[in-house]
Amino acid sequence: KRAKATREALESIGLKVYPKNPANAMTTIKTSNSNEIRKILKEKYDINIAGGQDHLKGKIFRINHMGLIAPFEAVWAINAIEKALDDLGIREFDGTANKVFMSNI
């Protein structure tokens, strides 16, 4: 349920889930801004999200869904991603990702 809510929230703000049929253990987002988004998440919002490896390095970021993660912790990461897009001037923050996540959790 958390994986589905995450994917729907991130797609609602224009991000692309990779691959087309993702596993529920992790959500991967394909974006050329992966490194910049991850840097802002770590430095400004204190969230460490994994990047890609090998040929996907700098092209994706990955959100883990395994373990006991409370909805308020998961939505903080979703909210911070939307804020990072605003920080980069990609998309103005309006809380859409948060609303979509919470309506699907």
Order of alpha helices (4+ residues) and beta strands (2+ residues): alpha-beta-beta-alpha-beta-beta-alpha-alpha
